[in-house]
Amino acid sequence: MSAALPPALRAGIEALAGRFPGRALAEASQRLSADYRAGRGTRFIHAVDTAAYATARLPATYAAVAAALAEASLRTAFTPASVLDLGCGPGTASWAALEAFPDVGSVRLVDSHAGMIGLGQDLARQGPPALRDAGWRQAGIPAALAGAEPADLVIASYALNELDGSELDRVAAAMLSRSTGLVIVVEPGTKAGFAVIGRVRSALIAAGARLLAPCPSNGACPVSAPDWCHFSVRLPRLRAHRAAKGADVPFEDEPFAYLVAARPEIAGSPADARILRPPRATRAGTDFALCTPAGATPIHVPARDRERTRLTRRLGWGDAFLTCTTGN
């Protein structure tokens, strides 16, 4: 699945950005970036702030969610027909879900911010039928889950970091209880984002979920401080984003952390192992840092072993790693 935005969504964002002077959009984008880097909640005081969000942050969020959904589609044949999008913002995860699973016919979206819902509804008018006909609700995530109808896919992207620990445990368990298939959580690829993922991971396992990605099993997470588990996805920058940032580089890299979990009755196959960081290649061979069911495992693939080198040479950070290629 591509990290590039669907054409209709891209056109909608470019049109929205065009409503504001370039300088105002650039200043709003700078404020947004400062809040994001500092871990502060995003503030939407003026209409230009939501436009800046759509230009600067929505594409990166979309790319991260798309990567998680692509992994989900590899790990299970289950195809959701309904989506519950929690902390939906402008519906970014739902756009990605409809790209990954075109047969989705029902989408429900929840967010506490009226401006984000308004932006999402505006963008959805040019989207696929399931988004044009979607149900939107202004509410917090815990309140929304309390009375939510079940959905095949329950997803929360860049949303659970605003909850405290005990509330996060309850929300994770409730997400699984409201899902008839999959639960997907995506957070920033920071230490704080991974802390959220770690807490959600424990709560989902305790509630009976089976992890499909990125973890190769439900075993104890081998990643501990000061390290953290995260990955990266590269996405093309919108023309308006490049103008707002004064950037010449046509792409950006978004670090993210994620989980794909399934109800126990859903068939699925986690990866044998997962590459935890960029492989290190030398003339002697390539070193991989792997997460395996037995814990963190370093693997060296010698350059002289041509068959194993052939099998692993295209593998990168975040990819699945087959145990048959690890050797003795």
Buried (B, 14 or more C-beta within 10 A) or exposed (E): BEBBBBEBBBEBBBEBBEEBEEEBBBBBBBBBBEBBEEEEEBEBEEBBBBBBBBBBBBBBBBBBBBBBBBBBBBBBEBBBBBBBBBBBBBBBBBBBBBBBBEEBBBBBBBBBBEBBBBBBBBBBEBBBEBBEEBEBBEBBBBEBBEEBEEBBBBBBBBBBBBBEEEBBBBBBBBBBBBBBBBBBBBBBBBBEBBBBBBBBBBBBBEBEBBBBBBBBBBBEBBBEEEBBBBBBBEBBBBBBBBBBBEEEEEEBEBBBBBBBBBBEEBEBEBBBBBBBBEBEBEEEBBBBBBBBBEEBBEBBBEBEBEEBBEBBEEBEBBBBBEBEBBEE
